[in-house]
Amino acid sequence: MKAKQNSKQSAGLLLFRKGHGEKMEVLLGHPGGPFWRRKDFGAWSIPKGLISEAEEPLAAAQREFAEETGYQPRGEPLSLGEAKQPGGKRVHVWAIEDDWNPDDLESNIFEMEWPPRSGRTQTFPELDRAAWFNIAEARERILKGQAVFLDRLLLLEAAK
């Protein structure tokens, strides 16, 4: 039996690494499926998903990241807090310094009727690709409501 989910709250992990010249890079995922196929700027996301009932937000973030990427990050999670998204959902995010090759992406899949009203069901990956971006590039590609987490990561790193 599948655990009941809280449709108003999600949790995710924002991987980051120090790139060439100590410039920070973050890992973002591009959503799979037909609605996102041709979208790039403003479409990428922090790998995240719904929090199941009675599940701790950090545990949900770790589970969702593994389901969407096929990778379990190593490192200490640093809370970036939560933020209300334009659609009303609250998202909790943790940053983890780690390195991972996005070519190794193994995302879980979902089913939906496609094309609409065709009666045919097709499967699509939750994430069709993932990539590392410097902060300026990430800011252009990330969903508008998630950009606050980039700012919080920069503040956290500056305070070290």
C-alpha atoms as an extended CHARMM CRD file, in Angstrom:
* protein
*
       160  EXT
         1         1  MET       CA              0.0000000000        0.0000000000        0.0000000000  PROA      1               0.0000000000
         2         2  LYS       CA              1.3950000000        3.3740000000       -1.0010000000  PROA      2               0.0000000000
         3         3  ALA       CA              1.9330000000        5.9470000000        1.7550000000  PROA      3               0.0000000000
         4         4  LYS       CA             -0.4270000000        8.9040000000        1.7350000000  PROA      4               0.0000000000
         5         5  GLN       CA              1.2570000000       12.0770000000        0.5060000000  PROA      5               0.0000000000
         6         6  ASN       CA              0.9930000000       15.6570000000        1.6310000000  PROA      6               0.0000000000
         7         7  SER       CA              0.1390000000       17.4790000000       -1.6170000000  PROA      7               0.0000000000
         8         8  LYS       CA              0.9670000000       20.8590000000       -0.0840000000  PROA      8               0.0000000000
         9         9  GLN       CA              4.5910000000       20.1040000000        0.8910000000  PROA      9               0.0000000000
        10        10  SER       CA              7.6340000000       18.8570000000       -1.0000000000  PROA      10              0.0000000000
        11        11  ALA       CA             11.2460000000       18.3330000000       -0.0510000000  PROA      11              0.0000000000
        12        12  GLY       CA             14.4270000000       18.2200000000       -2.0920000000  PROA      12              0.0000000000
        13        13  LEU       CA             18.2030000000       18.2200000000       -2.1660000000  PROA      13              0.0000000000
        14        14  LEU       CA             20.3430000000       20.7840000000       -3.9390000000  PROA      14              0.0000000000
        15        15  LEU       CA             23.7360000000       19.2700000000       -4.7150000000  PROA      15              0.0000000000
        16        16  PHE       CA             26.5690000000       21.7420000000       -5.0610000000  PROA      16              0.0000000000
        17        17  ARG       CA             30.2590000000       21.5460000000       -5.8240000000  PROA      17              0.0000000000
        18        18  LYS       CA             33.1650000000       23.8980000000       -6.1330000000  PROA      18              0.0000000000
        19        19  GLY       CA             33.9960000000       24.0430000000       -9.8340000000  PROA      19              0.0000000000
        20        20  HSD       CA             37.0490000000       25.3070000000      -11.6470000000  PROA      20              0.0000000000
        21        21  GLY       CA             38.5050000000       28.3910000000      -10.0010000000  PROA      21              0.0000000000
        22        22  GLU       CA             36.3920000000       27.6570000000       -6.8830000000  PROA      22              0.0000000000
        23        23  LYS       CA             33.2000000000       28.8230000000       -8.6380000000  PROA      23              0.0000000000
        24        24  MET       CA             30.1990000000       27.0900000000       -7.1770000000  PROA      24              0.0000000000
        25        25  GLU       CA             27.9950000000       24.8860000000       -9.3390000000  PROA      25              0.0000000000
        26        26  VAL       CA             24.6130000000       23.3720000000       -8.5250000000  PROA      26              0.0000000000
        27        27  LEU       CA             22.8730000000       20.3170000000       -9.9280000000  PROA      27              0.0000000000
        28        28  LEU       CA             19.4210000000       20.8350000000      -11.4250000000  PROA      28              0.0000000000
        29        29  GLY       CA             17.0460000000       18.3810000000      -13.0670000000  PROA      29              0.0000000000
        30        30  HSD       CA             14.8940000000       18.9040000000      -16.1460000000  PROA      30              0.0000000000
        31        31  PRO       CA             11.3800000000       17.4770000000      -15.7760000000  PROA      31              0.0000000000
        32        32  GLY       CA             10.4150000000       14.6840000000      -18.1330000000  PROA      32              0.0000000000
        33        33  GLY       CA              7.1920000000       14.3450000000      -20.0380000000  PROA      33              0.0000000000
        34        34  PRO       CA              5.6000000000       16.0690000000      -22.9770000000  PROA      34              0.0000000000
        35        35  PHE       CA              4.7620000000       19.3760000000      -21.2640000000  PROA      35              0.0000000000
        36        36  TRP       CA              8.4200000000       20.1720000000      -20.5420000000  PROA      36              0.0000000000
        37        37  ARG       CA             10.0390000000       18.7110000000      -23.6630000000  PROA      37              0.0000000000
        38        38  ARG       CA             10.7050000000       22.0360000000      -25.4130000000  PROA      38              0.0000000000
        39        39  LYS       CA             11.1340000000       24.1870000000      -22.3030000000  PROA      39              0.0000000000
        40        40  ASP       CA             14.5560000000       25.1240000000      -20.9700000000  PROA      40              0.0000000000
        41        41  PHE       CA             14.8880000000       28.5200000000      -19.2910000000  PROA      41              0.0000000000
        42        42  GLY       CA             12.6830000000       28.6790000000      -16.1940000000  PROA      42              0.0000000000
        43        43  ALA       CA             11.9060000000       24.9480000000      -16.3580000000  PROA      43              0.0000000000
        44        44  TRP       CA             14.7130000000       23.2170000000      -14.4130000000  PROA      44              0.0000000000
        45        45  SER       CA             14.2100000000       22.1980000000      -10.7900000000  PROA      45              0.0000000000
        46        46  ILE       CA             15.8670000000       21.0690000000       -7.6110000000  PROA      46              0.0000000000
        47        47  PRO       CA             15.2280000000       17.2870000000       -7.4720000000  PROA      47              0.0000000000
        48        48  LYS       CA             12.3150000000       17.0680000000       -5.0540000000  PROA      48              0.0000000000
        49        49  GLY       CA              8.9500000000       15.4740000000       -4.4270000000  PROA      49              0.0000000000
        50        50  LEU       CA              6.0040000000       15.1340000000       -2.1320000000  PROA      50              0.0000000000
        51        51  ILE       CA              6.4280000000       14.3430000000        1.5370000000  PROA      51              0.0000000000
        52        52  SER       CA              4.5540000000       11.1880000000        2.5710000000  PROA      52              0.0000000000
        53        53  GLU       CA              2.3270000000       11.3140000000        5.6440000000  PROA      53              0.0000000000
        54        54  ALA       CA              4.3760000000       10.8890000000        8.8460000000  PROA      54              0.0000000000
        55        55  GLU       CA              7.6550000000       11.2060000000        6.8750000000  PROA      55              0.0000000000
        56        56  GLU       CA             10.2910000000       13.6820000000        8.0150000000  PROA      56              0.0000000000
        57        57  PRO       CA             11.0270000000       16.3300000000        5.3480000000  PROA      57              0.0000000000
        58        58  LEU       CA             14.7670000000       15.5090000000        5.1920000000  PROA      58              0.0000000000
        59        59  ALA       CA             14.0310000000       11.7910000000        4.7550000000  PROA      59              0.0000000000
        60        60  ALA       CA             11.5910000000       12.6810000000        1.9660000000  PROA      60              0.0000000000
        61        61  ALA       CA             14.2170000000       14.8770000000        0.2960000000  PROA      61              0.0000000000
        62        62  GLN       CA             16.7780000000       12.0610000000        0.3850000000  PROA      62              0.0000000000
        63        63  ARG       CA             14.2630000000        9.4850000000       -0.8960000000  PROA      63              0.0000000000
        64        64  GLU       CA             13.0300000000       11.7320000000       -3.7030000000  PROA      64              0.0000000000
        65        65  PHE       CA             16.5470000000       12.6230000000       -4.8440000000  PROA      65              0.0000000000
        66        66  ALA       CA             17.4620000000        8.9300000000       -5.0660000000  PROA      66              0.0000000000
        67        67  GLU       CA             14.2150000000        8.0980000000       -6.9180000000  PROA      67              0.0000000000
        68        68  GLU       CA             14.6350000000       10.9200000000       -9.4200000000  PROA      68              0.0000000000
        69        69  THR       CA             18.3670000000       10.5200000000      -10.0880000000  PROA      69              0.0000000000
        70        70  GLY       CA             19.3670000000        6.9930000000       -9.0810000000  PROA      70              0.0000000000
        71        71  TYR       CA             22.0440000000        8.4920000000       -6.7950000000  PROA      71              0.0000000000
        72        72  GLN       CA             22.2910000000        8.8000000000       -3.0090000000  PROA      72              0.0000000000
        73        73  PRO       CA             24.3660000000       11.8770000000       -2.1270000000  PROA      73              0.0000000000
        74        74  ARG       CA             27.1040000000       11.7010000000        0.4550000000  PROA      74              0.0000000000
        75        75  GLY       CA             27.8060000000       14.5990000000        2.7310000000  PROA      75              0.0000000000
        76        76  GLU       CA             26.2200000000       16.6410000000        5.4570000000  PROA      76              0.0000000000
        77        77  PRO       CA             22.8100000000       18.1380000000        4.6210000000  PROA      77              0.0000000000
        78        78  LEU       CA             22.6490000000       21.8920000000        5.2480000000  PROA      78              0.0000000000
        79        79  SER       CA             19.1680000000       23.3160000000        5.6670000000  PROA      79              0.0000000000
        80        80  LEU       CA             18.1850000000       26.0340000000        3.2170000000  PROA      80              0.0000000000
        81        81  GLY       CA             14.8000000000       26.3390000000        4.9020000000  PROA      81              0.0000000000
        82        82  GLU       CA             11.4810000000       26.3290000000        3.1650000000  PROA      82              0.0000000000
        83        83  ALA       CA              9.7250000000       28.5980000000        0.7140000000  PROA      83              0.0000000000
        84        84  LYS       CA              6.1940000000       28.9370000000       -0.5470000000  PROA      84              0.0000000000
        85        85  GLN       CA              5.9820000000       28.3680000000       -4.3020000000  PROA      85              0.0000000000
        86        86  PRO       CA              3.7710000000       30.3660000000       -6.6900000000  PROA      86              0.0000000000
        87        87  GLY       CA              1.2210000000       27.5120000000       -6.7200000000  PROA      87              0.0000000000
        88        88  GLY       CA              0.9730000000       27.5620000000       -2.9060000000  PROA      88              0.0000000000
        89        89  LYS       CA              3.0520000000       24.4610000000       -2.1570000000  PROA      89              0.0000000000
        90        90  ARG       CA              5.7550000000       24.7200000000        0.5160000000  PROA      90              0.0000000000
        91        91  VAL       CA              9.1530000000       23.3100000000       -0.4440000000  PROA      91              0.0000000000
        92        92  HSD       CA             11.8480000000       22.3210000000        2.0830000000  PROA      92              0.0000000000
        93        93  VAL       CA             15.3950000000       22.1430000000        0.6720000000  PROA      93              0.0000000000
        94        94  TRP       CA             18.7660000000       20.9660000000        1.9640000000  PROA      94              0.0000000000
        95        95  ALA       CA             22.1000000000       21.5420000000        0.2380000000  PROA      95              0.0000000000
        96        96  ILE       CA             24.7550000000       18.8320000000        0.1110000000  PROA      96              0.0000000000
        97        97  GLU       CA             28.2720000000       19.3380000000       -1.1810000000  PROA      97              0.0000000000
        98        98  ASP       CA             28.9460000000       16.3470000000       -3.4120000000  PROA      98              0.0000000000
        99        99  ASP       CA             29.9390000000       15.5190000000       -6.9550000000  PROA      99              0.0000000000
       100       100  TRP       CA             27.9880000000       13.2500000000       -9.2660000000  PROA      100             0.0000000000
       101       101  ASN       CA             28.0050000000       12.5810000000      -12.9930000000  PROA      101             0.0000000000
       102       102  PRO       CA             24.6070000000       13.4860000000      -14.5020000000  PROA      102             0.0000000000
       103       103  ASP       CA             25.3110000000       11.0270000000      -17.3400000000  PROA      103             0.0000000000
       104       104  ASP       CA             24.5270000000        8.3460000000      -14.7280000000  PROA      104             0.0000000000
       105       105  LEU       CA             20.9320000000        9.5960000000      -14.3490000000  PROA      105             0.0000000000
       106       106  GLU       CA             18.4550000000        6.7780000000      -13.6890000000  PROA      106             0.0000000000
       107       107  SER       CA             15.1200000000        8.4320000000      -12.9920000000  PROA      107             0.0000000000
       108       108  ASN       CA             11.9280000000        6.7410000000      -11.9140000000  PROA      108             0.0000000000
       109       109  ILE       CA              9.0220000000        6.9280000000      -14.3620000000  PROA      109             0.0000000000
       110       110  PHE       CA              5.4050000000        8.0400000000      -14.3320000000  PROA      110             0.0000000000
       111       111  GLU       CA              2.4600000000        7.2130000000      -16.5600000000  PROA      111             0.0000000000
       112       112  MET       CA             -0.0360000000        9.5480000000      -18.1270000000  PROA      112             0.0000000000
       113       113  GLU       CA             -2.5330000000        9.5760000000      -20.9410000000  PROA      113             0.0000000000
       114       114  TRP       CA             -0.7530000000       10.9910000000      -23.9790000000  PROA      114             0.0000000000
       115       115  PRO       CA             -1.7960000000       12.4930000000      -26.2850000000  PROA      115             0.0000000000
       116       116  PRO       CA             -4.7110000000       13.9300000000      -24.2850000000  PROA      116             0.0000000000
       117       117  ARG       CA             -8.0290000000       12.1290000000      -24.7000000000  PROA      117             0.0000000000
       118       118  SER       CA             -6.3470000000        9.4400000000      -26.8550000000  PROA      118             0.0000000000
       119       119  GLY       CA             -6.9560000000        6.6120000000      -24.4050000000  PROA      119             0.0000000000
       120       120  ARG       CA             -3.2750000000        5.6740000000      -24.7110000000  PROA      120             0.0000000000
       121       121  THR       CA             -1.0060000000        5.6070000000      -21.6810000000  PROA      121             0.0000000000
       122       122  GLN       CA              2.6730000000        6.4140000000      -22.0650000000  PROA      122             0.0000000000
       123       123  THR       CA              5.5430000000        6.3720000000      -19.5880000000  PROA      123             0.0000000000
       124       124  PHE       CA              7.9840000000        9.2250000000      -19.0550000000  PROA      124             0.0000000000
       125       125  PRO       CA             10.9600000000        9.7510000000      -16.7130000000  PROA      125             0.0000000000
       126       126  GLU       CA             10.4670000000       12.1230000000      -13.7690000000  PROA      126             0.0000000000
       127       127  LEU       CA             13.7020000000       13.8100000000      -14.8960000000  PROA      127             0.0000000000
       128       128  ASP       CA             14.8100000000       13.4640000000      -18.5030000000  PROA      128             0.0000000000
       129       129  ARG       CA             18.2210000000       15.0000000000      -17.8160000000  PROA      129             0.0000000000
       130       130  ALA       CA             20.3160000000       16.6290000000      -15.1120000000  PROA      130             0.0000000000
       131       131  ALA       CA             23.2140000000       19.0660000000      -15.3720000000  PROA      131             0.0000000000
       132       132  TRP       CA             25.6190000000       21.1950000000      -13.3710000000  PROA      132             0.0000000000
       133       133  PHE       CA             25.2650000000       24.9710000000      -13.7050000000  PROA      133             0.0000000000
       134       134  ASN       CA             27.1450000000       27.8790000000      -12.2010000000  PROA      134             0.0000000000
       135       135  ILE       CA             24.9020000000       30.1190000000      -10.1000000000  PROA      135             0.0000000000
       136       136  ALA       CA             24.2450000000       32.6500000000      -12.8920000000  PROA      136             0.0000000000
       137       137  GLU       CA             23.2330000000       29.8880000000      -15.3370000000  PROA      137             0.0000000000
       138       138  ALA       CA             21.1610000000       28.1340000000      -12.6710000000  PROA      138             0.0000000000
       139       139  ARG       CA             19.2950000000       31.3600000000      -11.9250000000  PROA      139             0.0000000000
       140       140  GLU       CA             18.2310000000       31.5470000000      -15.6110000000  PROA      140             0.0000000000
       141       141  ARG       CA             17.1090000000       27.9260000000      -15.7910000000  PROA      141             0.0000000000
       142       142  ILE       CA             15.5390000000       27.2220000000      -12.3790000000  PROA      142             0.0000000000
       143       143  LEU       CA             11.8090000000       27.5220000000      -11.7390000000  PROA      143             0.0000000000
       144       144  LYS       CA             11.1200000000       31.0500000000      -10.5020000000  PROA      144             0.0000000000
       145       145  GLY       CA              9.9100000000       30.0020000000       -7.0490000000  PROA      145             0.0000000000
       146       146  GLN       CA             13.0470000000       27.9590000000       -6.3410000000  PROA      146             0.0000000000
       147       147  ALA       CA             15.6260000000       30.7040000000       -7.0380000000  PROA      147             0.0000000000
       148       148  VAL       CA             15.4680000000       31.7300000000       -3.3660000000  PROA      148             0.0000000000
       149       149  PHE       CA             17.3490000000       28.5240000000       -2.5070000000  PROA      149             0.0000000000
       150       150  LEU       CA             20.2860000000       29.5820000000       -4.7030000000  PROA      150             0.0000000000
       151       151  ASP       CA             20.4890000000       32.8450000000       -2.7570000000  PROA      151             0.0000000000
       152       152  ARG       CA             20.3410000000       31.0060000000        0.5720000000  PROA      152             0.0000000000
       153       153  LEU       CA             23.0980000000       28.6160000000       -0.5150000000  PROA      153             0.0000000000
       154       154  LEU       CA             25.3340000000       31.5410000000       -1.4510000000  PROA      154             0.0000000000
       155       155  LEU       CA             24.7080000000       33.1820000000        1.9310000000  PROA      155             0.0000000000
       156       156  LEU       CA             25.4320000000       29.9410000000        3.7590000000  PROA      156             0.0000000000
       157       157  GLU       CA             28.6920000000       29.4270000000        1.8800000000  PROA      157             0.0000000000
       158       158  ALA       CA             29.7520000000       33.0710000000        2.3700000000  PROA      158             0.0000000000
       159       159  ALA       CA             29.2810000000       32.6670000000        6.1350000000  PROA      159             0.0000000000
       160       160  LYS       CA             31.8060000000       29.7820000000        6.2950000000  PROA      160             0.0000000000
